[in-house]
Amino acid sequence: MGRIYDATWGRLFAALYDRGLKSTEEAGLGQMRADLLAGAEGRVIEIGAGTGVNIDLYPDAVQDLVLVEPDPHMAKRLRERLAGSPRAATIAEAPAERLPLESASFDTAVATLVLCTVPDPVAAVAELARVLAPGGRLLFIEHVRSGDPALARWQDRLEKPWRFLGDGCHCNRDTLATLAASRFELGEVERDRIPKAPAIVRPLVRGIARLEN
């Protein structure tokens, strides 16, 4: 029964995702995405592409785009959005931890609000490092564990119920530490807040990490 309920919730979550984030996107998250993706170029891979919110934000400097999404309900909506977009892209239904792509074959990687959800973020970041060419860049926007101890405690307390409501989202992940411990070299990282979001998922980091040669 639990698996059936989870599958049903996953389908509903995908159906409601864009509507649920609409006010947040309009209040500033959409502009954050646009500003970040303006720096994408060459051959680009985006993990956790979801319903395709980023598709029309990619600039002309992107020569080839691969959108990776493991959830079948999200992937269905991703295909529908892509069909109505002038942007050409390839969709790969695969987990971020096991990308069915050649090593050193991309110039830019993109992760927006996804590393909170993947089951193994360390493996996912390692896979991004594998498929990027030397000197390639990872553009990221992620909500993270708060630097405020009081809020961080609430993130820990509410992590389990939020993980169900958020279809696998871990509200207390220290994603910045995961990136810092990887093969990526962090550049300037900006700390911000997701507008019109619950407090436990409001702390945000955005920036660029470069793969060391």
Secondary structure as a PSIPRED ss2 file (coil, helix, strand):
# PSIPRED VFORMAT (PSIPRED V4.0)

   1 M C   1.000  0.000  0.000
   2 G H   0.000  1.000  0.000
   3 R H   0.000  1.000  0.000
   4 I H   0.000  1.000  0.000
   5 Y H   0.000  1.000  0.000
   6 D H   0.000  1.000  0.000
   7 A H   0.000  1.000  0.000
   8 T H   0.000  1.000  0.000
   9 W H   0.000  1.000  0.000
  10 G H   0.000  1.000  0.000
  11 R H   0.000  1.000  0.000
  12 L H   0.000  1.000  0.000
  13 F H   0.000  1.000  0.000
  14 A H   0.000  1.000  0.000
  15 A H   0.000  1.000  0.000
  16 L H   0.000  1.000  0.000
  17 Y H   0.000  1.000  0.000
  18 D H   0.000  1.000  0.000
  19 R H   0.000  1.000  0.000
  20 G H   0.000  1.000  0.000
  21 L H   0.000  1.000  0.000
  22 K H   0.000  1.000  0.000
  23 S H   0.000  1.000  0.000
  24 T H   0.000  1.000  0.000
  25 E H   0.000  1.000  0.000
  26 E H   0.000  1.000  0.000
  27 A H   0.000  1.000  0.000
  28 G H   0.000  1.000  0.000
  29 L H   0.000  1.000  0.000
  30 G H   0.000  1.000  0.000
  31 Q H   0.000  1.000  0.000
  32 M H   0.000  1.000  0.000
  33 R H   0.000  1.000  0.000
  34 A H   0.000  1.000  0.000
  35 D H   0.000  1.000  0.000
  36 L H   0.000  1.000  0.000
  37 L H   0.000  1.000  0.000
  38 A C   1.000  0.000  0.000
  39 G C   1.000  0.000  0.000
  40 A C   1.000  0.000  0.000
  41 E C   1.000  0.000  0.000
  42 G E   0.000  0.000  1.000
  43 R E   0.000  0.000  1.000
  44 V E   0.000  0.000  1.000
  45 I E   0.000  0.000  1.000
  46 E E   0.000  0.000  1.000
  47 I E   0.000  0.000  1.000
  48 G C   1.000  0.000  0.000
  49 A C   1.000  0.000  0.000
  50 G C   1.000  0.000  0.000
  51 T C   1.000  0.000  0.000
  52 G C   1.000  0.000  0.000
  53 V C   1.000  0.000  0.000
  54 N C   1.000  0.000  0.000
  55 I H   0.000  1.000  0.000
  56 D H   0.000  1.000  0.000
  57 L H   0.000  1.000  0.000
  58 Y C   1.000  0.000  0.000
  59 P C   1.000  0.000  0.000
  60 D C   1.000  0.000  0.000
  61 A C   1.000  0.000  0.000
  62 V E   0.000  0.000  1.000
  63 Q E   0.000  0.000  1.000
  64 D E   0.000  0.000  1.000
  65 L E   0.000  0.000  1.000
  66 V E   0.000  0.000  1.000
  67 L E   0.000  0.000  1.000
  68 V E   0.000  0.000  1.000
  69 E C   1.000  0.000  0.000
  70 P C   1.000  0.000  0.000
  71 D C   1.000  0.000  0.000
  72 P H   0.000  1.000  0.000
  73 H H   0.000  1.000  0.000
  74 M H   0.000  1.000  0.000
  75 A H   0.000  1.000  0.000
  76 K H   0.000  1.000  0.000
  77 R H   0.000  1.000  0.000
  78 L H   0.000  1.000  0.000
  79 R H   0.000  1.000  0.000
  80 E H   0.000  1.000  0.000
  81 R H   0.000  1.000  0.000
  82 L H   0.000  1.000  0.000
  83 A H   0.000  1.000  0.000
  84 G C   1.000  0.000  0.000
  85 S C   1.000  0.000  0.000
  86 P C   1.000  0.000  0.000
  87 R C   1.000  0.000  0.000
  88 A C   1.000  0.000  0.000
  89 A C   1.000  0.000  0.000
  90 T E   0.000  0.000  1.000
  91 I E   0.000  0.000  1.000
  92 A E   0.000  0.000  1.000
  93 E C   1.000  0.000  0.000
  94 A C   1.000  0.000  0.000
  95 P C   1.000  0.000  0.000
  96 A C   1.000  0.000  0.000
  97 E C   1.000  0.000  0.000
  98 R C   1.000  0.000  0.000
  99 L C   1.000  0.000  0.000
 100 P C   1.000  0.000  0.000
 101 L C   1.000  0.000  0.000
 102 E C   1.000  0.000  0.000
 103 S C   1.000  0.000  0.000
 104 A C   1.000  0.000  0.000
 105 S C   1.000  0.000  0.000
 106 F E   0.000  0.000  1.000
 107 D E   0.000  0.000  1.000
 108 T E   0.000  0.000  1.000
 109 A E   0.000  0.000  1.000
 110 V E   0.000  0.000  1.000
 111 A E   0.000  0.000  1.000
 112 T E   0.000  0.000  1.000
 113 L C   1.000  0.000  0.000
 114 V C   1.000  0.000  0.000
 115 L C   1.000  0.000  0.000
 116 C C   1.000  0.000  0.000
 117 T C   1.000  0.000  0.000
 118 V C   1.000  0.000  0.000
 119 P C   1.000  0.000  0.000
 120 D C   1.000  0.000  0.000
 121 P H   0.000  1.000  0.000
 122 V H   0.000  1.000  0.000
 123 A H   0.000  1.000  0.000
 124 A H   0.000  1.000  0.000
 125 V H   0.000  1.000  0.000
 126 A H   0.000  1.000  0.000
 127 E H   0.000  1.000  0.000
 128 L H   0.000  1.000  0.000
 129 A H   0.000  1.000  0.000
 130 R H   0.000  1.000  0.000
 131 V H   0.000  1.000  0.000
 132 L E   0.000  0.000  1.000
 133 A E   0.000  0.000  1.000
 134 P E   0.000  0.000  1.000
 135 G E   0.000  0.000  1.000
 136 G E   0.000  0.000  1.000
 137 R E   0.000  0.000  1.000
 138 L E   0.000  0.000  1.000
 139 L E   0.000  0.000  1.000
 140 F E   0.000  0.000  1.000
 141 I E   0.000  0.000  1.000
 142 E E   0.000  0.000  1.000
 143 H E   0.000  0.000  1.000
 144 V C   1.000  0.000  0.000
 145 R C   1.000  0.000  0.000
 146 S C   1.000  0.000  0.000
 147 G C   1.000  0.000  0.000
 148 D C   1.000  0.000  0.000
 149 P H   0.000  1.000  0.000
 150 A H   0.000  1.000  0.000
 151 L H   0.000  1.000  0.000
 152 A H   0.000  1.000  0.000
 153 R H   0.000  1.000  0.000
 154 W H   0.000  1.000  0.000
 155 Q H   0.000  1.000  0.000
 156 D H   0.000  1.000  0.000
 157 R H   0.000  1.000  0.000
 158 L H   0.000  1.000  0.000
 159 E H   0.000  1.000  0.000
 160 K H   0.000  1.000  0.000
 161 P H   0.000  1.000  0.000
 162 W H   0.000  1.000  0.000
 163 R H   0.000  1.000  0.000
 164 F H   0.000  1.000  0.000
 165 L H   0.000  1.000  0.000
 166 G C   1.000  0.000  0.000
 167 D C   1.000  0.000  0.000
 168 G C   1.000  0.000  0.000
 169 C C   1.000  0.000  0.000
 170 H C   1.000  0.000  0.000
 171 C C   1.000  0.000  0.000
 172 N C   1.000  0.000  0.000
 173 R C   1.000  0.000  0.000
 174 D C   1.000  0.000  0.000
 175 T H   0.000  1.000  0.000
 176 L H   0.000  1.000  0.000
 177 A H   0.000  1.000  0.000
 178 T H   0.000  1.000  0.000
 179 L H   0.000  1.000  0.000
 180 A H   0.000  1.000  0.000
 181 A C   1.000  0.000  0.000
 182 S C   1.000  0.000  0.000
 183 R C   1.000  0.000  0.000
 184 F E   0.000  0.000  1.000
 185 E E   0.000  0.000  1.000
 186 L E   0.000  0.000  1.000
 187 G E   0.000  0.000  1.000
 188 E E   0.000  0.000  1.000
 189 V E   0.000  0.000  1.000
 190 E E   0.000  0.000  1.000
 191 R E   0.000  0.000  1.000
 192 D E   0.000  0.000  1.000
 193 R E   0.000  0.000  1.000
 194 I C   1.000  0.000  0.000
 195 P C   1.000  0.000  0.000
 196 K C   1.000  0.000  0.000
 197 A C   1.000  0.000  0.000
 198 P C   1.000  0.000  0.000
 199 A H   0.000  1.000  0.000
 200 I H   0.000  1.000  0.000
 201 V H   0.000  1.000  0.000
 202 R C   1.000  0.000  0.000
 203 P E   0.000  0.000  1.000
 204 L E   0.000  0.000  1.000
 205 V E   0.000  0.000  1.000
 206 R E   0.000  0.000  1.000
 207 G E   0.000  0.000  1.000
 208 I E   0.000  0.000  1.000
 209 A E   0.000  0.000  1.000
 210 R E   0.000  0.000  1.000
 211 L E   0.000  0.000  1.000
 212 E C   1.000  0.000  0.000
 213 N C   1.000  0.000  0.000
